[in-house]
Amino acid sequence: MTEPNEEKHEHAEVARAHGRDVEHVGPVLDGELIDDTLPQPRNRAVPRRVSVWQRVADAAGRMWRSGPMIRARSVAAYRARKIPQDVVRLVWFVLRGNWRWLVKFWNWATYADLRADARRARLAGDADARRAAQELIRSDATARWARLGIVVRRLVITLRVAAPVAAVLWLVDSVMDRADMWPWLADVYTGVSAVWSALTVVVPLLLIVAPVTWAIAAAFEGRDRTPGAGWLVRPDRDDADSWIDERMISKALAHLGITPLDRFYRDGGELVYTVAARKDGEGTFAQVRLPLGVTADMVAARRSKLAANLGRASLETWPTKGDEDGILDLWVADKGVLRGGAGQWPLVHDGQVDVFEGVPFGLSQRGLVINAPLVGVNWLIGGRPGQGKSAALRTLLLGAALDPTAELWVFVMGESPDFDPFRPRLSRYRMGMDDSVAEAATQALADLLTEMERRGKILGEQPGRPPKVSRKLADKRDLGLHPLVCGIDECHELFQHPKFGKKAAELAVRLIKRGRKYGIVLLLATQSPTKDSIPREVTRNVSCGVAFSVADQVANDGLLGSGKYAAGIRATELRINTDRGTCVAVGITDETFELVRTFYVPFEDGADDVTPVIGRAVALIEEMGRAVESSARPQLEAAAPVAVDHLADVAAVLDGERRVRTQVILTRLARHDPGEYGEWTFRDLTAALAPYGVAPVKSDGKKVIRAEDVAAALARHDRDDDGNGADDADGDGRDSGRDPAGTQGLLPDGSLTESPCPDQHKHGSGTPGTHRRPNPEPGRNPGDAGTGEGPSLPPRRPGESTRGGDDSGRS
């Protein structure tokens, strides 16, 4: 490889010697030009060969760093430091075990239990009981000595038989050689020698094993008489002195003063732990099957005493009912962990939210972040003034604001600026204590019901008829199925309003019952959760209940649901100001309840983290090329109401058949337009066709609709629309030339004016001319879209503003 280069250098030296300039020529390489625009072959990486030992080492390293191994190493390290204490404890167990055996033997030998019965009977003056105890002592002593005599007699007989045989065998073995013995006798001596050899090995081994076995048995006998041995597996913790285990729980339950439980312990009973005490977040969880006659509610009623027995505060001790009334679920917090707050809200500086996945709400009692559900549920938040209910509502709304597809409405029934920073992100906002705010909130609830009906029809028109709004459907802007969150703070002022309160309560109940699956969420907050201020149906049907510190059982169950106080789920234990921001919540997770330390996003003097979050939320919307969602959605559908042509729909579902049963017609109509015909009955169908002169007739004993009748009615209807139809002979809008009513089964005229039957859920569903959507206000042009109100929601009342009276920011 170096020879060509050497020749070139020599040639250059010769040329320089003759005075000629020589151009430097580098090495010549063979190659071809490559077009970078053409696809290039991929360079396949050659897999690195890993040895078996390297794989074993990697697997061992992963196992060493795994959670169970870390736990085992922690326990082993703790036990290594506690070896002196463990040795002392085991020695004490051995000594106490031997003492217990000695006491048991003494009681057995002296009939201590029967003598105690006789003594109690003598003190009680019960001569019969005393005589029975004494007779038992005499009879048992007689039987005992009789058994001892039998054993001694059998030993004597065994010795009398075995001793001569052993003496004869020894004598024969001493005077005769085994080679001269009979074969069977030699085999006997061989067996005896084998047994003796085995005894020489086993007996020394037993002399070593027996003391060890005795010590183990004595330690087992002398151990603590309560379940569990948590001291063996207790990890290295700062609060090791306050560790909760089965022994402590059993001792705490034994001193609650519950009569059946006391009797159970006096009889020597031991509790059964279906779930042994284990680490659960920032506390300890255990599940106990209580003895007969004891319920979990009885233990929960003595919560403060149980907390004192466990060395905890009442807030740190949560006894609740498990899957059965006789099963106690007990969660005990580590000392002091609930005194600290939840920390900073995870989304205060960065992040985005999908409301279908939930909103960061706070920390559970186990120290885990709770992503509270929003879509598909409704919320009721309450508590004493100043304990954090408005801040919790603000956290939920902040999370919803960070979803660019969500639309937000807020109504504050009081003079409170808690939600003023939300203005740029809100579609509707009113604040105040006057009647106009109550009227606006009531109108908003009515508008939400109208929107719910519209969304139900839109869902029915989608492929597969989805049962509820999903993320996929919410992202389709032309459908208008985006999440719509309405928050009402101090809602008791609205429900107790003398003019609008009753109507608002009815609308809220209807919305809570049916609006969840349509992406409509209602958030209610109140400081007066009583039966007079909050409708009972609201409490019964709301999905998520949140209770901050409340005064009594009525307020507790008014927020969390009936029976929660008796089950041990109590916000009455929360202390005013001390536990501010901590609440008891149900429905926000799969657990029976959660003790939540809610996140706090400050909005007060000198601190405002809400405004930057709202600014970021608006920026997210602008980055997506969207606008803040509002009631105006002209892209959804035309504003003019469209009347349903029942006759044309019936003609369409006949499908060319001459006669079709009425039940089949109803089924096809429901499939054709579920929103309009989904709940129709035979009476609805008859009433809808009667104005056109069409009525069901009998054919083969079944009610049918004839295609010729429908075709004739359509022809007459078309002529009337063209202005060529003649006046009816009888002046009631029906053709005088039709078949007699008696042969067709047509309902008499008077029946058409009767009220619909009670099983009709939609008003006017069987009345001809029913519209798909509500009629516009009188005097309003249906096609006018310049008001900023979409067809899905009723128009605003005069003077009502969607954003606190300032509409200049958005058309």
C-alpha positions in Angstrom: 0.0 0.0 0.0 3.0 2.4 0.5 4.9 1.7 -2.7 2.9 3.9 -5.1 3.2 6.9 -2.7 7.0 6.3 -2.4 7.4 6.4 -6.2 5.4 9.6 -6.4 7.6 11.3 -3.8 10.8 10.2 -5.7 9.4 11.5 -9.0 8.6 14.9 -7.3 12.2 15.1 -5.9 13.7 14.5 -9.4 11.4 17.2 -10.9 12.4 19.8 -8.3 16.1 19.0 -9.1 15.6 19.9 -12.7 13.8 23.2 -11.8 10.3 22.2 -12.7 7.2 23.0 -10.7 5.3 19.9 -9.8 1.6 19.9 -8.9 0.9 17.8 -5.9 -1.4 14.9 -6.7 -3.0 13.0 -3.9 -4.0 9.4 -3.9 -6.5 8.4 -6.6 -9.5 6.6 -5.3 -12.1 4.7 -7.3 -15.8 5.5 -6.6 -19.1 6.7 -8.0 -21.3 9.7 -7.5 -24.4 9.1 -5.3 -27.7 11.0 -5.7 -28.7 12.1 -2.2 -32.3 12.4 -3.3 -32.6 8.7 -3.9 -33.5 6.4 -0.9 -30.4 5.1 0.7 -29.9 1.7 2.2 -30.2 1.5 6.0 -27.2 0.7 8.0 -28.1 -2.3 10.1 -26.5 -2.2 13.5 -24.7 -5.4 14.3 -26.1 -6.7 17.6 -23.6 -6.8 20.3 -23.1 -10.2 21.7 -23.8 -10.4 25.4 -22.3 -13.2 27.3 -24.4 -15.5 29.6 -22.6 -14.2 32.6 -23.4 -10.6 31.7 -27.1 -11.5 31.4 -27.0 -13.2 34.7 -25.3 -10.2 36.3 -27.9 -7.8 34.8 -30.8 -10.0 36.1 -29.2 -10.1 39.5 -28.8 -6.3 39.5 -32.4 -5.8 38.6 -33.5 -8.2 41.3 -31.2 -6.5 43.8 -32.9 -3.1 43.0 -36.5 -4.5 42.9 -39.0 -3.4 45.5 -39.3 -6.7 47.4 -35.5 -6.9 47.7 -35.2 -3.3 48.9 -37.9 -4.1 51.5 -36.1 -7.3 52.5 -32.8 -5.4 52.8 -34.4 -2.8 54.9 -35.9 -5.4 57.3 -32.6 -7.3 57.5 -30.7 -4.1 58.3 -33.2 -3.2 60.9 -33.0 -6.6 62.5 -29.2 -6.6 62.5 -29.3 -3.4 64.6 -31.9 -4.8 66.9 -30.2 -8.2 67.5 -29.4 -7.4 71.2 -33.0 -6.5 71.9 -34.3 -9.5 70.0 -32.1 -11.9 72.0 -33.3 -10.4 75.3 -36.9 -10.6 74.1 -36.5 -14.3 73.1 -34.9 -15.2 76.4 -37.8 -13.5 78.2 -40.2 -15.5 76.0 -38.4 -18.8 77.0 -38.5 -18.0 80.7 -42.1 -16.9 80.5 -43.0 -20.0 78.6 -41.5 -22.3 81.2 -43.3 -20.4 83.9 -46.6 -20.7 82.1 -46.0 -24.5 81.8 -45.2 -24.7 85.5 -48.4 -22.7 86.3 -50.5 -25.0 84.1 -49.0 -28.1 85.8 -49.7 -26.7 89.2 -53.3 -25.8 88.3 -53.8 -29.3 86.9 -52.2 -31.0 89.9 -54.1 -28.9 92.5 -57.4 -28.5 90.7 -57.0 -24.7 90.9 -59.8 -24.0 88.5 -62.3 -26.3 90.2 -61.3 -25.0 93.6 -61.8 -21.4 92.3 -65.3 -22.4 91.2 -66.0 -23.9 94.6 -64.7 -20.8 96.3 -66.9 -18.5 94.2 -69.9 -20.7 94.9 -69.2 -20.5 98.6 -68.9 -16.7 98.5 -72.1 -16.5 96.5 -73.9 -18.8 98.9 -74.7 -21.3 96.2 -74.5 -24.7 98.0 -75.4 -26.7 94.9 -72.7 -25.2 92.8 -70.2 -25.7 95.6 -71.2 -29.3 96.1 -70.9 -29.9 92.3 -67.4 -28.4 92.1 -66.3 -30.5 95.1 -67.8 -33.7 93.5 -65.9 -32.9 90.3 -62.6 -32.6 92.2 -63.2 -35.9 94.0 -64.2 -37.8 90.8 -61.4 -36.3 88.7 -58.9 -37.2 91.5 -60.2 -40.8 91.5 -60.0 -41.1 87.8 -56.6 -39.5 87.7 -55.1 -41.9 90.2 -56.9 -44.8 88.5 -55.2 -43.9 85.2 -51.9 -43.6 87.0 -52.3 -47.0 88.5 -53.1 -48.5 85.1 -49.9 -47.0 83.6 -47.8 -48.3 86.5 -49.3 -51.8 86.3 -48.6 -52.0 82.5 -45.0 -50.9 83.1 -44.5 -53.6 85.7 -46.0 -56.3 83.4 -43.7 -55.1 80.6 -40.7 -55.3 82.8 -41.6 -58.7 84.2 -41.8 -60.0 80.6 -38.9 -58.1 79.1 -36.4 -58.6 81.8 -36.2 -62.4 81.7 -36.0 -62.4 77.9 -33.2 -59.9 78.0 -31.4 -61.9 80.6 -31.6 -65.2 78.6 -30.4 -63.4 75.4 -27.4 -62.0 77.3 -26.6 -65.4 78.9 -26.8 -67.2 75.5 -24.7 -64.6 73.8 -22.0 -64.9 76.5 -21.6 -68.7 76.4 -22.2 -69.4 72.6 -20.5 -68.3 69.5 -23.0 -66.9 66.9 -21.6 -69.2 64.2 -22.8 -72.1 66.3 -26.3 -70.7 66.9 -29.4 -71.6 64.9 -29.9 -69.2 61.9 -33.1 -67.6 63.3 -31.4 -67.0 66.7 -28.4 -65.4 64.9 -30.8 -63.1 63.0 -32.4 -62.0 66.3 -29.0 -61.0 67.7 -28.2 -59.2 64.4 -31.4 -57.2 64.7 -30.7 -56.4 68.3 -27.2 -55.1 67.4 -28.7 -52.9 64.7 -31.2 -51.4 67.0 -28.5 -50.8 69.6 -26.3 -49.1 67.0 -29.2 -46.8 66.0 -29.8 -45.9 69.6 -26.2 -44.9 70.0 -26.6 -42.4 67.2 -30.1 -41.1 67.8 -29.9 -40.7 71.6 -26.9 -38.2 71.5 -28.7 -36.3 68.7 -31.9 -36.2 70.7 -29.9 -34.9 73.7 -28.8 -32.0 71.5 -32.2 -31.4 69.6 -34.4 -31.8 72.7 -33.2 -28.7 74.5 -33.4 -26.6 71.3 -36.9 -27.9 70.7 -37.8 -27.2 74.3 -36.5 -23.6 74.0 -38.5 -23.0 70.8 -41.6 -24.4 72.3 -41.2 -22.4 75.5 -40.6 -19.2 73.4 -43.8 -19.9 71.4 -45.6 -20.5 74.7 -44.2 -17.4 76.3 -44.8 -15.1 73.3 -47.3 -12.2 73.5 -50.8 -13.4 73.5 -52.0 -10.9 70.9 -51.9 -11.6 67.1 -49.1 -10.6 64.9 -45.4 -10.2 65.3 -44.8 -6.8 63.8 -41.6 -6.3 65.8 -40.0 -8.9 63.5 -40.7 -7.2 60.2 -40.9 -3.5 61.2 -38.9 -1.5 58.7 -36.5 1.3 59.5 -38.8 4.3 60.2 -38.5 7.5 62.0 -41.8 6.8 63.8 -40.9 3.2 64.8 -42.0 3.8 68.3 -45.6 4.6 67.1 -45.8 1.8 64.6 -49.3 0.2 64.4 -49.6 -3.5 64.4 -52.2 -6.2 65.2 -51.1 -6.3 68.8 -51.8 -2.6 69.3 -55.1 -2.7 67.4 -56.3 -5.7 69.5 -55.4 -4.0 72.7 -57.1 -0.7 71.6 -60.3 -2.6 70.7 -60.2 -4.4 74.0 -60.5 -1.1 75.9 -63.4 0.4 74.0 -66.1 -0.6 76.5 -68.2 -2.5 74.0 -69.9 -5.2 76.1 -70.0 -8.1 73.5 -66.3 -7.3 72.6 -65.4 -7.3 76.3 -67.1 -10.7 76.8 -65.3 -12.1 73.8 -61.9 -11.1 75.3 -62.8 -12.5 78.7 -63.5 -15.8 77.1 -60.0 -15.9 75.6 -61.1 -15.0 72.1 -58.6 -13.7 69.5 -59.6 -11.4 66.7 -59.3 -12.6 63.1 -57.4 -10.2 60.8 -58.7 -10.7 57.2 -56.1 -8.2 56.2 -53.0 -7.9 58.4 -51.8 -4.5 59.4 -49.8 -3.3 56.5 -48.3 0.0 55.2 -50.8 1.9 53.1 -49.6 5.2 51.8 -48.9 7.5 54.8 -50.5 5.2 57.3 -51.4 1.7 58.3 -54.5 -0.3 57.1 -56.0 -3.4 58.7 -59.2 -5.3 58.2 -60.7 -7.1 61.2 -63.6 -9.6 61.4 -65.4 -8.6 64.6 -66.8 -11.2 66.9 -70.5 -12.0 67.2 -72.6 -9.2 68.5 -70.2 -6.5 67.4 -70.6 -4.3 64.3 -68.3 -1.9 62.6 -70.7 1.0 63.4 -70.3 0.3 67.1 -66.5 0.7 66.8 -66.9 3.8 64.6 -69.2 5.4 67.3 -66.2 5.2 69.7 -63.7 6.7 67.3 -62.2 9.2 69.7 -61.6 6.5 72.3 -60.0 4.2 69.7 -57.8 7.0 68.5 -56.7 7.7 72.1 -55.9 4.0 72.7 -53.8 4.0 69.5 -52.0 7.2 70.4 -53.4 9.2 67.6 -55.7 12.1 67.0 -59.3 11.5 65.9 -58.5 12.9 62.5 -55.7 10.3 62.1 -58.0 7.3 62.9 -60.7 6.2 60.5 -62.7 3.1 61.5 -65.3 2.4 58.8 -67.6 -0.5 57.7 -66.2 -2.9 55.2 -68.0 -5.2 52.8 -70.1 -6.6 55.7 -71.4 -5.0 58.9 -69.2 -7.3 60.9 -66.0 -6.3 59.1 -64.0 -3.3 60.3 -61.8 -1.4 57.9 -59.3 0.6 60.0 -56.9 3.1 58.5 -54.5 4.9 60.9 -52.4 7.8 59.7 -48.8 8.2 60.6 -48.3 10.7 63.3 -48.5 14.3 62.1 -48.6 13.6 58.3 -52.1 15.1 58.0 -51.1 18.4 59.5 -49.2 19.5 56.5 -50.9 20.8 53.3 -51.1 19.1 50.0 -48.4 21.3 48.5 -48.4 23.1 45.2 -51.0 22.3 42.5 -49.2 20.2 39.9 -50.5 22.4 37.0 -49.8 25.8 38.5 -46.8 26.5 36.2 -47.2 24.1 33.3 -49.4 21.4 31.9 -52.7 20.8 30.1 -55.8 18.9 31.2 -58.1 16.4 29.5 -61.3 16.6 31.6 -62.3 13.1 30.5 -59.2 11.9 32.5 -59.8 14.0 35.6 -58.4 17.1 37.3 -55.7 17.1 40.0 -57.7 17.8 43.2 -55.6 16.9 46.2 -53.7 14.3 48.1 -55.5 11.3 49.6 -54.9 10.1 53.2 -52.4 7.7 51.6 -50.4 10.6 50.1 -51.4 9.9 46.5 -52.5 12.6 44.0 -56.2 12.3 43.3 -57.3 12.9 39.7 -60.9 13.9 40.5 -63.4 12.9 37.8 -65.3 15.7 36.0 -67.1 14.5 32.9 -69.9 12.0 33.8 -70.3 13.2 37.4 -71.8 16.2 39.3 -70.3 17.7 42.5 -71.7 19.1 45.7 -69.1 20.9 47.9 -69.9 22.3 51.3 -68.6 23.2 54.7 -68.3 26.0 57.2 -67.3 29.4 56.0 -63.6 29.8 55.4 -62.7 26.1 55.3 -61.8 25.9 51.6 -65.0 25.1 49.6 -64.7 28.0 47.2 -61.0 27.2 46.8 -61.8 23.6 46.0 -64.4 24.7 43.4 -61.8 27.1 42.0 -59.3 24.2 41.6 -61.8 22.1 39.7 -62.7 25.0 37.4 -59.0 25.8 36.8 -58.4 22.2 35.7 -61.4 22.5 33.4 -60.1 25.8 32.0 -56.9 24.1 31.0 -58.8 21.8 28.6 -59.1 23.9 25.4 -62.3 22.2 24.4 -64.3 22.9 27.6 -66.9 25.6 28.0 -67.2 27.2 31.4 -70.1 29.0 33.1 -69.8 30.5 36.6 -72.4 32.1 38.8 -71.5 33.5 42.2 -74.6 34.1 44.4 -72.8 36.7 46.5 -70.3 39.6 46.4 -67.2 37.5 46.2 -64.3 38.1 43.8 -63.0 34.5 44.0 -63.7 33.9 40.3 -63.0 37.3 38.8 -59.7 36.2 37.2 -61.7 33.6 35.2 -63.5 36.2 33.1 -61.3 35.8 29.9 -62.0 32.1 30.0 -65.7 32.1 30.8 -68.6 32.1 28.4 -71.1 33.2 31.1 -70.3 34.9 34.4 -72.5 36.7 36.9 -71.8 37.7 40.4 -74.0 39.4 43.0 -76.8 39.1 45.4 -79.6 40.8 43.5 -82.5 39.1 41.7 -81.0 39.5 38.3 -78.1 37.1 39.2 -80.6 34.5 40.5 -82.7 34.9 37.3 -79.6 34.5 35.2 -78.5 31.4 37.0 -82.0 29.9 36.7 -82.1 30.7 33.0 -78.7 29.1 32.6 -80.0 25.8 34.2 -82.9 26.0 31.8 -80.5 26.5 28.9 -78.5 23.6 30.0 -81.6 21.4 29.9 -82.3 22.6 26.4 -78.7 21.9 25.4 -79.0 18.4 26.9 -82.0 17.6 24.7 -80.1 18.9 21.6 -77.1 16.8 22.5 -79.3 13.7 23.0 -80.6 14.1 19.4 -77.1 14.6 18.1 -75.9 11.5 19.8 -78.8 9.5 18.4 -77.8 10.6 14.9 -74.2 9.3 15.2 -73.1 5.9 13.8 -73.8 3.2 16.4 -75.8 5.6 18.5 -73.2 6.1 21.3 -74.7 6.2 24.8 -72.6 9.2 26.0 -70.2 11.9 25.0 -66.6 10.7 24.5 -63.4 12.5 23.9 -63.6 11.6 20.2 -67.0 13.1 19.8 -66.1 16.2 21.9 -63.2 17.0 19.5 -65.6 17.3 16.6 -66.5 20.9 16.8 -69.3 20.7 14.3 -71.3 18.5 16.6 -71.1 20.9 19.6 -70.6 18.0 22.1 -67.6 19.6 23.9 -67.6 19.5 27.8 -69.7 22.2 29.4 -69.0 22.9 33.1 -71.3 25.1 35.1 -70.2 26.1 38.6 -72.6 27.8 41.1 -71.0 29.1 44.3 -73.2 29.7 47.4 -75.9 27.7 45.6 -78.1 27.7 48.7 -78.8 31.4 48.0 -80.2 30.3 44.6 -82.3 27.4 45.9 -83.7 29.5 48.7 -84.6 32.5 46.5 -88.2 33.5 47.1 -89.0 33.9 43.4 -86.6 31.7 41.4 -85.6 29.1 44.1 -88.2 26.4 43.4 -87.7 26.5 39.7 -83.9 26.5 40.0 -84.1 23.4 42.3 -86.3 21.5 39.9 -84.1 22.3 36.9 -80.9 21.4 38.9 -82.4 18.0 39.9 -83.4 17.2 36.3 -80.0 18.3 35.0 -78.1 16.2 37.6 -80.2 13.1 36.8 -79.8 13.2 33.1 -77.0 15.6 32.0 -74.0 13.5 33.0 -73.7 11.4 29.8 -74.1 14.4 27.6 -70.9 16.1 28.8 -72.7 18.6 31.0 -71.2 19.0 34.5 -72.8 20.8 37.4 -70.6 22.0 40.3 -72.4 23.2 43.4 -70.8 24.8 46.4 -72.5 25.9 49.6 -71.8 26.7 53.2 -75.3 25.8 54.3 -75.9 22.1 53.5 -79.3 21.6 55.2 -82.5 20.0 54.0 -84.1 23.4 53.5 -81.2 25.0 51.6 -80.2 22.0 49.4 -82.9 19.9 47.7 -82.9 16.4 49.0 -82.9 15.0 45.4 -79.7 16.9 44.7 -77.9 15.1 47.6 -79.4 11.7 46.5 -78.3 12.0 42.9 -75.1 13.9 43.0 -72.1 11.6 42.3 -69.3 13.4 44.2 -69.9 14.8 47.6 -67.2 16.9 49.4 -67.5 18.0 53.0 -65.1 20.3 54.7 -65.6 20.9 58.5 -69.3 20.8 59.3 -71.2 21.3 62.5 -73.4 18.3 62.9 -74.7 15.0 61.5 -77.4 16.6 59.4 -74.9 18.7 57.4 -72.5 15.7 57.1 -75.1 13.4 55.6 -76.5 16.3 53.5 -73.2 16.5 51.7 -72.0 13.0 51.7 -75.2 11.0 51.6 -77.6 9.5 54.1 -76.1 7.1 56.6 -72.5 8.2 56.1 -72.2 9.6 59.6 -73.4 6.3 61.2 -70.9 4.4 59.0 -68.0 6.4 60.4 -67.5 8.8 57.5 -67.6 12.1 59.3 -66.5 15.6 58.5 -67.6 16.7 62.0 -64.2 15.5 63.2 -62.4 18.2 61.1 -61.4 21.1 63.2 -62.1 24.7 62.2 -59.1 26.5 60.8 -56.7 23.7 62.0 -57.9 21.4 59.3 -58.6 24.1 56.7 -58.3 22.7 53.2 -58.9 19.1 54.4 -62.2 17.5 53.4 -64.0 14.1 53.5 -65.1 13.1 50.0 -67.1 10.3 48.5 -67.4 9.2 44.9 -64.2 10.8 43.7 -62.3 7.4 43.7 -63.3 3.7 44.0 -62.7 3.8 47.8 -65.6 4.1 50.2 -64.4 7.6 51.1 -61.3 9.7 50.9 -59.7 12.1 53.4 -58.4 14.7 51.0 -55.9 17.5 51.5 -57.0 19.7 48.6 -54.6 21.7 46.5 -54.7 25.4 47.1 -54.1 27.9 44.2 -53.7 31.2 46.0 -55.7 34.3 45.0 -55.4 36.8 47.7 -53.5 39.9 48.7 -49.9 39.7 47.4 -50.4 36.3 45.8 -52.2 35.5 42.6 -51.5 32.2 40.9 -54.9 32.0 39.3 -54.5 34.8 36.7 -51.4 33.2 35.1 -53.1 29.9 34.8 -56.1 31.5 33.1 -53.7 33.4 30.8 -52.1 30.1 29.9 -55.5 28.5 29.3 -56.5 31.2 26.9 -53.1 30.9 25.1 -53.7 27.1 24.7 -57.0 27.9 23.0 -55.4 30.4 20.7 -52.6 28.0 19.8 -55.1 25.4 18.7 -56.8 28.0 16.4 -60.0 28.0 18.4 -62.0 30.6 20.3 -63.4 30.4 23.8 -66.4 28.2 23.6 -69.6 30.1 24.0 -73.3 29.7 23.6 -73.1 30.9 20.0 -72.4 27.8 17.7 -73.7 28.7 14.3 -71.9 25.8 12.8 -74.0 23.2 14.6 -77.3 23.5 12.6 -79.7 26.1 11.2 -81.4 28.3 13.7 -84.9 28.0 12.2 -87.0 25.2 13.8 -87.8 22.3 11.6 -91.2 20.5 12.0 -91.3 16.8 11.9 -93.5 15.4 9.1 -95.0 12.4 10.8 -96.9 11.3 7.7 -93.8 11.4 5.5 -91.9 9.4 8.1 -94.6 6.8 8.2 -94.6 6.5 4.4 -90.8 6.1 4.4 -90.9 3.2 7.0 -93.6 1.3 5.1 -90.8 0.4 2.7 -93.2 -0.5 -0.2 -95.3 -3.0 1.8 -99.1 -2.8 1.4 -99.9 -3.5 5.0 -97.6 -3.2 8.0 -98.4 -3.9 11.7 -98.5 -0.8 13.9 -96.0 -2.3 16.3 -93.6 -2.8 13.3 -94.2 0.8 12.3 -93.4 2.0 15.8 -90.1 0.0 15.8 -89.1 1.3 12.4 -89.9 4.9 13.4 -87.8 4.6 16.6 -84.9 3.4 14.5 -85.5 6.1 11.9 -85.5 9.0 14.5 -84.8 7.9 18.1 -85.1 11.4 19.5 -88.6 11.9 18.1 -90.1 8.4 18.1 -88.1 6.6 20.8 -90.9 6.7 23.4 -94.0 6.6 21.1 -96.9 4.4 21.9 -99.9 3.2 19.8 -101.9 6.1 21.0 -99.2 8.6 19.9 -99.1 7.0 16.4 -102.9 7.1 16.1 -103.1 10.7 17.2 -100.3 11.8 14.9 -102.0 10.2 11.8 -105.6 11.2 12.6 -105.4 14.8 11.2 -104.4 13.3 7.8 -107.4 10.9 7.7 -105.2 7.8 8.2 -106.0 5.4 11.0 -105.0 1.8 11.8 -107.3 -0.9 10.6 -107.7 -4.6 11.5 -106.3 -7.2 9.2 -106.3 -10.9 10.3 -107.0 -9.7 13.8 -104.0 -7.3 14.0 -103.8 -3.5 13.7 -102.1 -2.5 10.5 -101.4 0.7 8.5 -102.4 0.5 4.8 -100.0 2.0 2.2 -102.9 3.2 0.0 -104.3 5.2 2.9 -100.9 6.9 3.5 -100.4 7.5 -0.2 -103.8 9.2 -0.5 -103.2 11.3 2.5 -99.8 12.4 1.1 -101.5 13.4 -2.2 -104.1 15.5 -0.4 -101.4 17.1 1.7 -99.4 18.0 -1.4 -102.5 19.6 -3.0 -103.2 21.6 0.1 -99.6 22.9 0.2 -99.9 24.0 -3.5 -103.1 25.9 -2.7 -105.3 23.6 -4.9 -107.0 21.7 -2.2 -110.8 22.2 -1.8 -112.4 22.9 1.6 -113.3 19.8 3.5 -116.9 18.9 3.5 -117.2 18.8 7.3 -114.8 21.6 7.9 -112.5 19.7 10.3 -109.6 19.2 8.0 -110.3 15.6 7.1 -111.4 14.3 3.7 -115.2 13.6 3.5 -114.6 10.9 0.9 -112.7 8.5 3.2 -114.0 5.2 4.4 -116.5 5.3 7.2 -114.9 5.7 10.6 -116.6 2.6 12.0 -114.9 0.4 9.4 -111.4 1.8 10.0 -111.4 2.1 13.8 -110.8 5.8 13.7 -110.8 7.5 17.1 -113.8 9.9 17.6 -113.0 13.6 17.3 -113.3 14.2 20.9 -110.5 11.9 21.8 -108.0 14.0 20.0 -108.4 16.8 22.5 -107.7 14.6 25.6 -104.6 14.9 27.6 -101.8 12.4 26.7 -101.5 9.3 28.8 -99.3 9.4 31.9 -96.6 7.1 30.4 -95.5 9.7 27.9 -92.2 11.1 29.1 -92.0 13.8 26.4 -94.6 16.5 26.4 -96.5 16.6 23.2 -94.7 13.6 21.7 -97.9 12.4 20.1 -99.2 15.7 19.1 -99.1 16.5 15.4 -96.7 19.2 14.4 -94.2 18.5 17.2 -90.9 20.3 16.5 -87.4 18.8 16.9 -86.2 22.0 18.6 -87.9 24.7 20.7 -89.6 27.5 18.9 -87.9 30.9 18.9 -89.2 33.7 20.9 -92.1 35.6 19.5 -91.0 38.5 17.4 -87.5 37.1 16.8 -86.3 36.3 13.3 -85.3 32.6 13.4 -82.5 33.2 10.9 -80.9 36.0 12.8 -77.5 34.8 14.0 -76.2 38.2 14.9 -77.3 38.0 18.5 -74.5 35.7 19.5 -76.8 33.0 20.7 -76.8 29.6 19.0 -79.8 27.5 18.3 -79.0 25.0 21.0 -79.6 27.5 23.8 -82.5 29.9 24.4 -81.7 33.6 23.9 -80.4 35.7 26.7 -82.8 37.9 28.4 -82.6 41.6 27.8 -79.7 43.1 29.7 -78.1 39.8 30.6 -74.4 39.6 30.0 -72.4 36.4 29.5 -69.3 37.8 31.1 -70.2 39.8 34.1 -71.9 42.5 32.0 -68.9 43.1 29.7 -69.7 41.8 26.2 -67.3 44.1 24.4 -64.5 41.5 24.4 -66.3 39.0 22.2 -69.0 39.1 19.6 
